[in-house]
Amino acid sequence: MNFRISALVLALASCPALAQEPQFQPGQLYGQEDTLSQVSDGFYARVDADGEAYVATTPAGHRALLQKLLEMRARTPVSAKAARLGYTQPFFFDDLIVTLSQPQPKNQDIFGDCSGPTGNINSPMRVQALAGGGFAGSTYGASGMASNASNPIINTTNYSTAAVYNVDGDVLAQQTTTQYGATAAAASAYNAAHGCSADSRTTITCPGHTSPSLTAIATNRRQFPSQCTPR
């Protein structure tokens, strides 16, 4: 039995925004011979004498595909060449399984005022927290920003902290910033070579308040590359 996994799997698995807008329609052709049928929410398949093909287009589909890959890997023998190279599992499946198993960054971008979050992008205060990438680009790490555009200006305390850690939990990079009023607080920490987890937290606290009016938190745990596998 042959296995063929559509490239669409990786495109959607690595991009949460695309996963919210499925690009696949039942019966749509892939190449000249692939007509896939819906198996479950966001999961499509074609299984016949020539092989198996799968496409996942939603988070639920990704979970179904991950389970299917684990089943396929378990019943696929390791080739003699792979065994000579020291592979104990079919590494093609392993790469896909790692991709689908990675947790997506939990990022927050919150608008509000001294009374709390409003959900309105025109609100004067904003807290942002990103983990995995960040404001500075795709390099692994975390970042955060707290900004206040109130008019007249309210003398808020704007706080942002970000850190990135290695597989043992040691801090590789960290930045913490506190500003006031209209001065935004920004913090970022990055380490692409050895970063395995990253966190950021951003708050805005209004005068006379004992707790923040707005809080954004982000966290990410990296399962690839190999140096992020717990020893």
N, C-alpha and C positions, 0 to 999 in steps of 0.2 A: 504494500500500500504506500503510495506517495503522499507527502504532505506539502501543501503550499499555503503560506500565510500572506495575505495581502499586505502591501506596503502601507495601506491605509491604517492598519493597526498601529504601527509605530507613530505615524503622524498624529493620530488622535490621542494616543496614550500619553504622548509627551506634551500635548497642548490642551489644557483644560478648557480654554475658550472655544476651541473647535468642537470639543466633546459636547458642548451645550447645543450645537447646531449640526445635527447629523447630516452628512453629505451623501449618504447612501439611501437609495430607495429600493424596496423589494422588486426583484426582477431585473434590476439594472445590470447590464453586461459589463464584465471586467475582462478585457482582452477579447478574443474571438469565441471562447467557449464557456466562460464562467457565468452562469445564472444562479445567483444565490437566493435562498429562501429564508424567511425570518424564522428563527428557532425560539427566541425569547426577546425580551425588551432590549433592543440595541445589539442583538447578536444574530448574525446571518451565516448560513453554511450551505455548502454543496458537497455531498458525499456520494460517490459512485465508484464504479469499478476502476476508474483511472486515478482516483485519489480523493483527497479532502481539501477543501478551501474554506477559510473562515474570515469574517470581517466583523469588527466591533466598532460601534459608532457612539456609544454612550458609556457613562461610568458603570451602569449595570451590565452592559455588553462586555466591558473590559474585565469585570469579575468573572463572567461566564467564560470568556476566552482564556483567562488565567487558569481556571479549573480544567478546561479542555487541554491546555498545553501541559499541565502537570500529568494528566492521564496519558497523553501522547508520549511524553518523555519516559514515563514509567514502563511503557510497553515497547519502546524503541531500543534495540540492542546497540551497544557501542561498537563502532567499526574497529577492525584490527589496527588500522592506522591511528585512530584516536586513542586506542589503548596503548600503543607504543609511545604516543606523545604524552601519556600520563593523564588523559581525560577520563574521569570516572562516570560522567554523564554526557549525553549529547549536547555539546556546547552551543549549538545553534538554538536549541530550545532554552538553554540556560540564559542566553542573552535576552531573549524575548520575555522570559519569565521575570528576570530582574527588572526589565523596563516596566512591565505591567504591575509589579509588586511595589514599586517605589511610591511612597506617600506623596501626594501633591502638596506644594507649599500652602500653608494656611495663612493667607494674607488678609489684612483689613485696611479699609480706607473709609473713615467715618467723618461725617459732617455734623455740626451741631452748634450749640451755644452754651451759656452757663447753666441752662436748665437740663442739658443732656443731649443725646443724639436726636437729630430731627429727620434724617433721611433726605434732606434737601440740600443739593449741591450748592445752592446760593447762600447757605448759612455761613456766618462769618468765621467759624472755627473749624479746623480740620486736623485730624490725626491719621497718620499713615504708618503701617508697619509691614515690612516685606521680609521674607526669608527664603533662601534658595538662590535668588539672584538679588535684584535690588535696584535702586535708583541709578547706581553707577554702571549698570550693564549686567551682563550675564555671568560674570565671575561669581563663584560660589561664596555665599556669606549672607549677611542680613543688613537691613538699614531701616531707619525710621525718621519721621519728620512731624513736628507739631507746629502749626501756624495759626495766627490770630489776626484777622483782618477786620475786627470790630470797629465801628465808627459811631461815636467817639471811642477811642481805644480803651479797652479794659486791661488793667495791669495783671494779666494772667501769669501763672508760672508754667512755662512750656518745657517739657522734659522728654528726652529721647535717649534710649540706650540700645546698643546692638553688640552682639558677640558671636564669634564662631569658634568651634571646638574641634579637637581631633577625636579619634575613635575612643580614646581613654577618658574623654571629658576634660582634657586640659585646654585652657584658653589659649587660642592662637592669635586672636586679635579682638580688641574690645574698645568701644568708644562710648562715652556718656556725656551728654550736653544738657545744660539747663539755661534757659533764656527767659526773658520777661516781656510782657506786652506784645508789641508788634514784631519783635525779633523772633524769627523762627528758630526752633531747636532741631538740629539735624545730627544724626549719628550714623556711622556705617562701619562695618568690619568685614573683611574679605580674606579668604585664603583658599585658592582653587586647588593647590597641590595636596593639602592635607586636611582640609575642612571636611568634617563628617556630620556636623550638626550646627544649626544656627538659630538664633532667637533675637527678636527685637520687641521692645515695648515703648510706647509713646503715650504721654498723657498731657492734658491741659487742666489746670486747677484754677478756678476763679477765686478772687479775693473773698475772704471770709468763709470759704468752703474747706471742710476737713478732709474731703476726698475728691478725686478728679471728676470733672464733669464729663470728660471724654477720655476713653482709653482704647488703644489699638494694640493688639498682640499678634505676633506671627512666630511660627516655629516650623522648622524643617529638619527631617532626619534623612541623611543620604545613605543609600545602600550600595552605591557604586561610585567610585571604583573600588577595587579589591581591598585597598588599605582601610576601608570603612567597615569591613567585616570584623565583628568582635573577635578578639583573639582568645 
